[in-house]
Amino acid sequence: MPKSKTEWLQTTYQRSADRRQNYTTTSGVAVEPLYTPEDLTEWSYDAKLGHPGEYPFTRGIQASMYRGKLWTMRQFAGFGTAEDTNRRFRFLLDQGQTGLSTAFDMPTLMGYDADHPRALGEVGREGVAVSSLADMEALFADIPLDRVTTSMTVNCTASVLLAMYFAVAQRRGIAWNKLGGTIQNDMLKEFIAQKEWISPPTPSVRVVVDMIEFCAREVPRWNSVSISGYHIREAGSTAAQELAFTLADGIGYVQAAIGRGLDVDSFAPRLSFFFNVHNDFFEEVAKFRAARRMWATILRERFGAKNPRSWLLRTHAQTAGCSLTAQQPLNNVVRVTMQALAAILGGTQSLHTNSLDETLALPSEQAVLVALRTQQIIADETGVTNFVDPLGGSYAVEALTDRLEQEAFAYIHRIDEMGGIVRAIELGYPQKEIAEAAYRYQQELDHGDRIMVGLNKYQTEEGPPLELLRISNEVERKQAQRVRERKQARDQKAVRAALESVRRAAVDDANLMPPIIAAVQQECTVGEISDVFREAFGVYRDPAWI
């Protein structure tokens, strides 16, 4: 008769003098050395798992998963001018990338044109500079928008950048119902973690819902919001906090859209998600599995969604930038490989793998190629794609999945008691929880209780420097000059009329997307439309810094 788990821990395990008697995951979840059926006493296959492609989707949202279709391989790209980034796009597509992912520079993200004084020193530095429709046309020149899906990582100016993308397609004669892709557009996450905003939470969510409503009606293949845990994790959250606050944001958007009068099944199938993939391998696998099960339950039970496609949590994933080190940067290739494998075993639908040099600069062409090849090697050489949820049924993985689900739902219940996620943000609740988690993690690193190879253990003298991508100051000068010339060449009367239409829609609570599309077609810029938002909605200041 085999020993019980308790007996084994008290006898055989104790005699082994294991050096890690008390181990926690990266997120602080206590991990036992052994998991058995005793850890799943109230667990049933049907209730907790179901088959792949069936409710509650713990094992995956598609029955065949990667046997039927590989995940979309997206390498985040954006630097310098639109022409610079267009060349990188085409290079990556030639190398086998299957979807585009666009990074914008800080002025574009914050709603300032390249010729604005606040843009000084930032144009093209951490992403591509886009101020006008002409820039957007150059960015996607010679790229078949009806045959490639595009992701755009932008939030407070998402409505303007998306309007430009739609206008480019319209000028090329491409019907909007042929366009596929995702715009991040997750403003609640900005107030929690990334801190890139223009206006306060309530009007910001209103603009997000405008985009959800417009895309559901006019651009049916477009994901109008990517509810993002990535930046929450990068800010220092635990895996359970990332899961909880991300799904709480999703609940907030669903509630706001239903409050607008939309039927949940009219928009929920096009909601998408974006998660981080950190170092703790099995916890990350479990996080993706728990996320699918939780979202399916929330949409079906809480919101009464009847369309099974509304229950699906479709997600992009990106390896953890905060886990990479400037010390011994070649080690980052190994970190990224393990994180990518965790995302794939967790069942992601789309993946970006970070480049080894991203702690030092924007990725070089060589570094981004290695990152792409990492995905391709996993896909084509390892055989892991032959199995649907190959870790399903593992006592350890199932116990971790259940534990993360329980912890995340506990956070969501506390947020509900506060009055919802917007009120919780106003009270600073998620921000405080993340700050405390980040502090604990840093203390563990500083004290050597958690190891980062090359950072606090196994240090070596630095080798020869990497060849880094440098952005010339000439990029800023040329881009600012181009913006000024575009502004001077426009029909100024038409520009003023278009901006006034945007202002009226903002004040009258009409859907903003039609007037914004009309405005960008008249060459109104990102900064000018953002100024309308500043006037109509006000400028947000983080209460933590007042």
C-alpha positions as CSV (number, residue, x, y, z in Angstrom):
1,M,0.0,0.0,0.0
2,P,1.6,3.3,-1.0
3,K,2.1,6.0,1.6
4,S,-0.2,8.9,1.9
5,K,1.2,12.3,0.9
6,T,1.4,13.3,4.6
7,E,3.3,10.1,5.5
8,W,5.7,10.6,2.6
9,L,6.4,14.2,3.6
10,Q,7.1,13.2,7.3
11,T,9.3,10.3,6.5
12,T,11.0,9.9,3.1
13,Y,11.0,13.6,2.2
14,Q,12.3,14.8,5.5
15,R,15.1,12.3,5.4
16,S,16.2,13.7,2.0
17,A,17.2,17.0,3.7
18,D,16.0,19.0,0.7
19,R,17.7,22.3,0.6
20,R,14.5,24.1,-0.3
21,Q,12.1,23.2,2.4
22,N,10.0,26.3,1.9
23,Y,9.8,27.4,-1.8
24,T,7.5,30.0,-3.3
25,T,6.9,30.8,-7.0
26,T,8.0,34.1,-8.5
27,S,4.6,35.4,-7.3
28,G,4.9,34.2,-3.7
29,V,2.7,31.1,-4.0
30,A,3.9,28.4,-1.6
31,V,4.8,25.3,-3.7
32,E,4.9,21.9,-2.1
33,P,7.5,19.4,-3.1
34,L,4.9,16.8,-4.2
35,Y,1.3,16.9,-5.5
36,T,-1.0,13.9,-5.5
37,P,-4.7,13.2,-5.9
38,E,-5.1,14.3,-2.3
39,D,-4.5,17.9,-3.5
40,L,-7.5,17.6,-5.9
41,T,-10.1,16.1,-3.5
42,E,-13.1,18.1,-4.8
43,W,-11.8,18.1,-8.4
44,S,-13.6,16.6,-11.4
45,Y,-12.5,16.4,-15.0
46,D,-15.8,17.7,-16.4
47,A,-16.2,20.6,-14.0
48,K,-12.6,21.8,-14.0
49,L,-11.3,20.9,-17.4
50,G,-13.7,19.6,-20.1
51,H,-12.2,18.7,-23.4
52,P,-10.2,21.2,-25.5
53,G,-12.5,23.6,-27.3
54,E,-15.3,23.0,-24.8
55,Y,-16.6,25.0,-21.8
56,P,-14.8,26.0,-19.5
57,F,-11.9,25.9,-22.0
58,T,-9.2,25.2,-19.4
59,R,-7.5,22.9,-21.9
60,G,-7.7,25.4,-24.8
61,I,-10.2,27.4,-26.8
62,Q,-9.7,25.2,-30.0
63,A,-10.3,21.5,-30.1
64,S,-7.2,20.9,-32.2
65,M,-5.1,23.8,-30.8
66,Y,-1.7,23.9,-32.6
67,R,-2.3,20.8,-34.6
68,G,-5.0,22.8,-36.5
69,K,-3.2,26.2,-36.5
70,L,0.0,27.5,-35.0
71,W,-0.1,30.6,-32.8
72,T,0.4,33.9,-34.6
73,M,4.1,34.9,-34.4
74,R,4.4,38.7,-33.8
75,Q,7.6,40.5,-33.2
76,F,7.0,43.9,-31.8
77,A,8.5,46.5,-34.2
78,G,8.7,50.2,-34.3
79,F,11.5,52.8,-34.4
80,G,12.5,55.9,-36.1
81,T,10.4,57.0,-39.0
82,A,7.5,55.2,-40.6
83,E,9.8,54.3,-43.5
84,D,12.3,52.7,-41.0
85,T,9.7,50.6,-39.4
86,N,8.1,49.6,-42.7
87,R,11.5,48.1,-43.8
88,R,11.6,46.2,-40.5
89,F,8.0,44.9,-41.0
90,R,8.8,43.7,-44.5
91,F,12.1,42.0,-43.2
92,L,10.1,40.1,-40.5
93,L,7.4,39.0,-43.0
94,D,10.1,37.8,-45.3
95,Q,11.6,35.8,-42.4
96,G,8.3,34.0,-41.7
97,Q,6.5,36.2,-39.2
98,T,2.8,35.8,-39.5
99,G,1.4,39.0,-38.0
100,L,2.6,42.6,-37.5
101,S,2.9,44.3,-34.1
102,T,3.5,48.0,-34.0
103,A,5.3,50.0,-31.3
104,F,4.8,53.8,-31.3
105,D,7.1,56.4,-29.8
106,M,6.3,58.2,-26.6
107,P,4.9,61.4,-28.2
108,T,2.5,59.4,-30.3
109,L,1.5,57.4,-27.3
110,M,0.8,60.5,-25.2
111,G,-0.9,62.6,-27.9
112,Y,1.8,65.0,-29.1
113,D,3.0,65.6,-32.6
114,A,6.7,65.3,-33.5
115,D,6.9,69.1,-33.7
116,H,5.6,69.7,-30.2
117,P,8.1,71.0,-27.6
118,R,7.2,68.1,-25.3
119,A,8.3,65.6,-28.0
120,L,11.9,66.9,-27.9
121,G,14.3,64.1,-27.5
122,E,11.7,61.3,-27.8
123,V,10.7,61.2,-31.5
124,G,11.3,57.7,-32.9
125,R,13.2,56.6,-29.8
126,E,11.1,53.8,-28.3
127,G,8.8,53.2,-31.3
128,V,7.8,54.7,-34.6
129,A,6.8,58.3,-34.9
130,V,3.3,58.7,-36.3
131,S,1.6,62.2,-36.3
132,S,-0.5,62.2,-39.5
133,L,-2.3,60.0,-42.0
134,A,0.7,60.4,-44.3
135,D,2.9,58.7,-41.7
136,M,0.4,55.9,-41.4
137,E,0.4,55.4,-45.1
138,A,4.2,55.2,-45.2
139,L,4.2,52.8,-42.3
140,F,2.1,50.2,-44.1
141,A,3.3,50.9,-47.6
142,D,3.3,47.7,-49.8
143,I,1.8,45.6,-47.0
144,P,-1.4,43.8,-47.9
145,L,-3.7,45.0,-45.1
146,D,-6.4,42.5,-46.1
147,R,-4.0,39.5,-45.8
148,V,-2.0,40.4,-42.7
149,T,-3.3,40.9,-39.2
150,T,-1.9,44.0,-37.5
151,S,-1.6,44.7,-33.8
152,M,-1.1,48.3,-32.5
153,T,0.1,48.9,-29.0
154,V,-1.4,52.3,-28.2
155,N,-4.0,53.4,-25.7
156,C,-5.0,57.0,-25.0
157,T,-4.6,57.9,-28.7
158,A,-5.8,54.5,-29.9
159,S,-9.0,56.0,-31.5
160,V,-6.9,58.3,-33.6
161,L,-4.4,55.6,-34.7
162,L,-7.1,53.1,-35.5
163,A,-9.0,55.8,-37.5
164,M,-5.8,56.4,-39.5
165,Y,-5.4,52.6,-40.2
166,F,-9.0,52.4,-41.4
167,A,-8.5,55.5,-43.6
168,V,-5.4,54.0,-45.2
169,A,-7.4,50.8,-46.0
170,Q,-10.3,53.0,-47.4
171,R,-7.9,54.9,-49.7
172,R,-6.6,51.6,-51.0
173,G,-10.1,50.3,-51.7
174,I,-9.9,47.6,-49.0
175,A,-13.3,47.0,-47.3
176,W,-13.2,47.3,-43.5
177,N,-14.8,43.9,-43.1
178,K,-11.6,42.5,-44.7
179,L,-9.3,44.0,-42.0
180,G,-8.1,41.8,-39.1
181,G,-6.1,42.8,-36.1
182,T,-6.0,44.2,-32.6
183,I,-5.6,47.6,-31.0
184,Q,-4.6,47.6,-27.4
185,N,-6.9,50.4,-26.3
186,D,-6.9,49.3,-22.6
187,M,-7.1,52.5,-20.6
188,L,-7.9,50.9,-17.3
189,K,-4.6,49.2,-17.3
190,E,-2.9,52.5,-18.0
191,F,-4.3,54.0,-14.7
192,I,-3.2,50.9,-12.9
193,A,0.3,50.3,-14.3
194,Q,1.7,52.0,-17.4
195,K,0.6,55.6,-16.7
196,E,0.1,56.8,-20.3
197,W,-3.1,58.8,-20.4
198,I,-4.7,62.1,-21.4
199,S,-8.1,62.2,-19.7
200,P,-9.6,60.8,-16.4
201,P,-10.9,57.2,-16.2
202,T,-14.6,57.7,-16.9
203,P,-14.3,59.6,-20.2
204,S,-11.4,57.3,-21.2
205,V,-13.6,54.2,-20.8
206,R,-16.3,56.0,-22.7
207,V,-13.9,56.3,-25.7
208,V,-13.0,52.6,-25.4
209,V,-16.7,51.7,-25.6
210,D,-17.1,54.0,-28.6
211,M,-14.5,51.9,-30.3
212,I,-16.0,48.6,-29.2
213,E,-19.4,49.7,-30.5
214,F,-18.0,51.0,-33.8
215,C,-15.9,48.0,-34.6
216,A,-18.7,45.5,-33.7
217,R,-20.8,47.3,-36.3
218,E,-18.3,48.3,-39.0
219,V,-15.1,46.2,-38.7
220,P,-16.3,42.8,-37.5
221,R,-12.9,41.0,-37.7
222,W,-11.1,43.7,-35.6
223,N,-10.4,43.2,-31.8
224,S,-11.2,46.7,-30.5
225,V,-9.5,46.2,-27.1
226,S,-6.7,44.0,-25.9
227,I,-7.3,43.8,-22.2
228,S,-3.7,43.8,-20.9
229,G,-2.1,42.2,-18.0
230,Y,1.3,42.5,-19.5
231,H,2.1,46.0,-18.1
232,I,0.5,45.1,-14.8
233,R,3.1,42.3,-14.4
234,E,5.9,44.5,-15.7
235,A,5.0,47.0,-12.9
236,G,5.7,44.3,-10.4
237,S,2.5,42.4,-9.8
238,T,2.3,38.7,-8.9
239,A,0.8,36.2,-11.4
240,A,-2.5,36.1,-9.3
241,Q,-2.7,40.0,-9.3
242,E,-2.0,40.1,-13.1
243,L,-4.8,37.6,-13.6
244,A,-7.2,39.3,-11.3
245,F,-6.7,42.9,-12.3
246,T,-6.7,42.1,-16.0
247,L,-10.0,40.2,-15.8
248,A,-11.4,43.0,-13.5
249,D,-10.6,45.4,-16.3
250,G,-12.4,43.2,-18.7
251,I,-15.4,43.1,-16.4
252,G,-15.3,46.9,-16.3
253,Y,-15.4,47.2,-20.1
254,V,-18.2,44.6,-20.5
255,Q,-20.3,46.5,-17.9
256,A,-19.7,49.8,-19.6
257,A,-20.7,48.4,-23.0
258,I,-23.8,46.8,-21.6
259,G,-24.6,50.2,-19.9
260,R,-24.4,51.8,-23.4
261,G,-27.2,49.4,-24.5
262,L,-25.1,46.9,-26.4
263,D,-26.0,43.2,-26.2
264,V,-23.1,41.3,-24.7
265,D,-23.0,38.8,-27.5
266,S,-22.7,41.6,-30.1
267,F,-19.2,42.6,-28.9
268,A,-17.8,40.0,-26.5
269,P,-16.5,37.6,-29.2
270,R,-14.1,40.3,-30.3
271,L,-12.6,41.1,-26.9
272,S,-9.0,39.9,-26.6
273,F,-6.4,39.7,-23.9
274,F,-2.6,40.2,-23.5
275,F,-0.7,38.5,-20.8
276,N,2.9,38.5,-19.6
277,V,5.0,35.3,-19.4
278,H,7.4,35.4,-16.5
279,N,10.1,33.0,-15.2
280,D,8.2,30.6,-13.0
281,F,7.4,28.0,-15.7
282,F,4.6,26.0,-14.2
283,E,2.9,29.0,-12.6
284,E,2.8,30.7,-16.0
285,V,1.3,27.7,-17.7
286,A,-1.3,27.5,-14.9
287,K,-2.1,31.2,-15.2
288,F,-3.2,30.9,-18.9
289,R,-5.3,27.9,-18.1
290,A,-7.0,29.6,-15.1
291,A,-7.6,32.7,-17.2
292,R,-9.6,30.8,-19.8
293,R,-11.7,29.1,-17.2
294,M,-12.4,32.2,-15.2
295,W,-13.4,34.3,-18.2
296,A,-15.7,31.7,-19.6
297,T,-17.4,31.5,-16.2
298,I,-17.6,35.3,-15.9
299,L,-19.2,35.8,-19.3
300,R,-21.6,32.9,-19.1
301,E,-22.6,33.1,-15.4
302,R,-22.2,36.8,-14.6
303,F,-23.2,38.5,-17.8
304,G,-25.5,35.8,-19.3
305,A,-23.6,35.6,-22.7
306,K,-25.2,32.9,-24.8
307,N,-22.9,32.7,-27.8
308,P,-20.1,30.2,-27.0
309,R,-17.6,32.5,-28.8
310,S,-18.3,35.2,-26.1
311,W,-16.9,32.8,-23.5
312,L,-13.6,32.4,-25.2
313,L,-10.5,34.1,-23.8
314,R,-8.3,34.7,-26.8
315,T,-4.9,36.0,-25.9
316,H,-1.7,37.3,-27.1
317,A,1.4,36.8,-24.9
318,Q,4.8,38.4,-24.6
319,T,7.8,37.2,-22.7
320,A,8.7,39.3,-19.6
321,G,10.8,42.3,-20.4
322,C,11.3,42.9,-16.6
323,S,13.0,39.5,-16.3
324,L,15.8,40.3,-18.8
325,T,19.2,41.6,-17.6
326,A,21.7,44.0,-19.1
327,Q,24.3,41.9,-17.5
328,Q,25.3,38.9,-19.6
329,P,22.6,39.7,-22.2
330,L,23.1,36.4,-24.1
331,N,21.4,34.7,-21.2
332,N,18.2,36.5,-22.2
333,V,17.9,34.1,-25.1
334,V,17.5,31.2,-22.7
335,R,15.0,33.1,-20.5
336,V,12.9,34.1,-23.5
337,T,12.9,30.5,-24.8
338,M,11.6,29.1,-21.5
339,Q,9.0,31.8,-21.2
340,A,7.9,31.2,-24.8
341,L,7.5,27.5,-24.2
342,A,5.4,28.2,-21.1
343,A,3.1,30.4,-23.1
344,I,2.7,27.7,-25.8
345,L,2.1,25.0,-23.3
346,G,-0.4,27.3,-21.6
347,G,-2.3,27.7,-24.9
348,T,-1.7,31.3,-26.2
349,Q,-3.0,32.3,-29.7
350,S,-0.3,34.8,-30.4
351,L,3.2,35.4,-29.1
352,H,6.0,38.0,-29.1
353,T,9.4,36.9,-28.0
354,N,11.6,39.6,-26.6
355,S,15.1,40.3,-28.1
356,L,18.2,39.7,-26.1
357,D,19.3,43.4,-26.3
358,E,16.0,45.0,-25.2
359,T,17.3,46.1,-21.8
360,L,19.9,48.2,-23.6
361,A,18.2,49.5,-26.7
362,L,15.5,48.9,-29.3
363,P,16.1,45.5,-30.9
364,S,18.6,45.2,-33.6
365,E,17.8,43.3,-36.8
366,Q,20.0,40.4,-35.7
367,A,18.5,40.2,-32.2
368,V,14.9,40.3,-33.4
369,L,15.7,37.5,-35.9
370,V,17.0,35.3,-33.1
371,A,13.8,36.0,-31.2
372,L,11.6,35.0,-34.1
373,R,13.7,31.9,-34.8
374,T,13.1,30.9,-31.1
375,Q,9.4,30.7,-31.8
376,Q,9.9,28.8,-35.1
377,I,12.2,26.3,-33.5
378,I,9.7,25.5,-30.8
379,A,7.0,25.3,-33.4
380,D,8.8,23.1,-36.0
381,E,11.5,21.1,-34.1
382,T,10.3,20.3,-30.5
383,G,7.1,18.4,-31.1
384,V,5.3,20.2,-28.4
385,T,2.6,21.3,-30.8
386,N,1.5,17.7,-31.3
387,F,-0.3,17.7,-28.0
388,V,-3.3,19.7,-26.8
389,D,-2.7,20.9,-23.3
390,P,0.0,18.3,-22.6
391,L,0.4,19.3,-19.0
392,G,-3.4,18.9,-18.3
393,G,-4.0,16.3,-15.6
394,S,-0.7,17.0,-13.9
395,Y,-1.4,17.1,-10.1
396,A,1.0,20.1,-9.7
397,V,-0.3,22.1,-12.7
398,E,-4.0,21.5,-11.8
399,A,-3.4,22.5,-8.2
400,L,-1.6,25.6,-9.3
401,T,-4.4,26.4,-11.7
402,D,-7.0,26.1,-9.0
403,R,-4.9,28.1,-6.5
404,L,-4.4,31.0,-9.0
405,E,-8.1,31.0,-9.8
406,Q,-9.0,31.2,-6.1
407,E,-6.6,34.0,-5.4
408,A,-7.7,36.0,-8.5
409,F,-11.4,35.6,-7.8
410,A,-10.8,36.8,-4.2
411,Y,-9.3,40.0,-5.6
412,I,-12.2,40.5,-8.0
413,H,-14.7,40.1,-5.2
414,R,-12.9,42.8,-3.2
415,I,-13.0,45.1,-6.3
416,D,-16.7,44.4,-6.7
417,E,-17.3,45.4,-3.1
418,M,-15.5,48.7,-3.7
419,G,-18.0,49.5,-6.5
420,G,-16.0,48.1,-9.5
421,I,-12.6,48.6,-11.1
422,V,-12.9,52.3,-11.9
423,R,-13.7,53.1,-8.3
424,A,-10.9,50.7,-7.1
425,I,-8.5,52.6,-9.4
426,E,-9.6,55.9,-8.0
427,L,-9.0,54.6,-4.5
428,G,-5.5,53.4,-5.5
429,Y,-6.2,49.8,-4.6
430,P,-4.6,47.8,-7.5
431,Q,-1.8,50.3,-7.6
432,K,-1.0,49.8,-3.9
433,E,-1.2,46.0,-4.2
434,I,1.2,46.0,-7.1
435,A,3.6,48.4,-5.4
436,E,3.8,46.1,-2.4
437,A,4.4,43.0,-4.5
438,A,7.1,44.7,-6.5
439,Y,8.8,45.8,-3.3
440,R,8.8,42.3,-1.9
441,Y,10.2,40.8,-5.1
442,Q,13.0,43.4,-5.2
443,Q,13.9,42.7,-1.6
444,E,14.2,39.0,-2.4
445,L,16.6,39.8,-5.2
446,D,18.6,42.2,-3.0
447,H,18.9,39.7,-0.2
448,G,19.8,36.8,-2.6
449,D,16.6,34.9,-1.6
450,R,15.7,34.8,-5.3
451,I,18.3,34.3,-8.0
452,M,18.8,36.1,-11.3
453,V,21.7,34.6,-13.1
454,G,24.4,37.2,-13.9
455,L,22.7,39.8,-11.7
456,N,23.0,38.6,-8.1
457,K,24.7,35.3,-8.7
458,Y,27.2,33.9,-11.2
459,Q,28.5,37.3,-12.1
460,T,31.4,37.6,-14.6
461,E,33.3,40.3,-16.2
462,E,31.4,41.8,-19.1
463,G,32.3,40.6,-22.5
464,P,32.5,42.7,-25.7
465,P,29.5,45.1,-26.1
466,L,26.6,44.2,-28.3
467,E,26.1,46.1,-31.5
468,L,23.0,48.2,-30.6
469,L,20.4,50.0,-32.8
470,R,20.9,53.7,-32.5
471,I,18.4,56.4,-33.4
472,S,19.9,59.4,-35.0
473,N,19.0,62.9,-33.9
474,E,18.3,63.5,-37.6
475,V,15.2,61.4,-37.4
476,E,13.6,63.8,-35.0
477,R,14.6,66.9,-37.1
478,K,13.2,65.4,-40.3
479,Q,10.0,64.1,-38.7
480,A,9.2,67.4,-37.0
481,Q,9.9,69.2,-40.3
482,R,7.6,66.8,-42.2
483,V,4.8,67.4,-39.7
484,R,5.1,71.2,-40.0
485,E,5.0,71.0,-43.8
486,R,2.0,68.7,-43.8
487,K,0.1,71.1,-41.5
488,Q,0.9,74.1,-43.8
489,A,-0.2,72.3,-46.9
490,R,-3.7,71.3,-45.6
491,D,-7.1,72.9,-46.2
492,Q,-7.1,74.9,-43.0
493,K,-10.9,75.6,-43.1
494,A,-11.6,71.9,-43.5
495,V,-9.3,71.0,-40.6
496,R,-11.0,73.4,-38.3
497,A,-14.4,72.1,-39.2
498,A,-13.3,68.5,-38.7
499,L,-11.8,69.2,-35.3
500,E,-15.0,71.0,-34.3
501,S,-17.0,67.9,-35.3
502,V,-14.8,65.8,-33.0
503,R,-15.3,68.3,-30.2
504,R,-19.1,68.3,-30.6
505,A,-19.2,64.5,-30.5
506,A,-17.1,64.5,-27.4
507,V,-19.4,67.0,-25.6
508,D,-22.7,65.5,-26.9
509,D,-21.7,61.9,-26.0
510,A,-21.9,60.7,-29.6
511,N,-19.7,58.0,-30.9
512,L,-16.3,59.6,-31.6
513,M,-15.1,57.2,-34.3
514,P,-16.9,58.6,-37.3
515,P,-15.8,62.2,-36.8
516,I,-12.2,61.1,-35.9
517,I,-12.0,59.1,-39.1
518,A,-13.3,62.1,-41.0
519,A,-10.8,64.3,-39.2
520,V,-7.7,62.2,-40.1
521,Q,-8.8,62.1,-43.7
522,Q,-8.6,65.9,-43.6
523,E,-5.0,65.6,-42.3
524,C,-5.8,66.4,-38.7
525,T,-2.9,65.1,-36.6
526,V,-2.6,62.9,-33.5
527,G,-1.7,66.0,-31.4
528,E,-4.6,68.1,-32.6
529,I,-7.2,65.5,-32.0
530,S,-5.7,64.8,-28.6
531,D,-5.9,68.5,-27.8
532,V,-9.7,68.2,-28.4
533,F,-9.8,65.4,-25.8
534,R,-7.8,67.6,-23.3
535,E,-10.3,70.4,-23.8
536,A,-13.5,68.3,-23.7
537,F,-12.6,65.8,-21.1
538,G,-9.8,67.4,-19.0
539,V,-6.3,66.2,-18.2
540,Y,-5.8,63.5,-15.6
541,R,-3.3,63.7,-12.8
542,D,-2.4,60.6,-10.9
543,P,-3.6,61.1,-7.3
544,A,-0.5,59.4,-6.0
545,W,1.6,62.3,-7.3
546,I,-0.6,65.3,-6.2
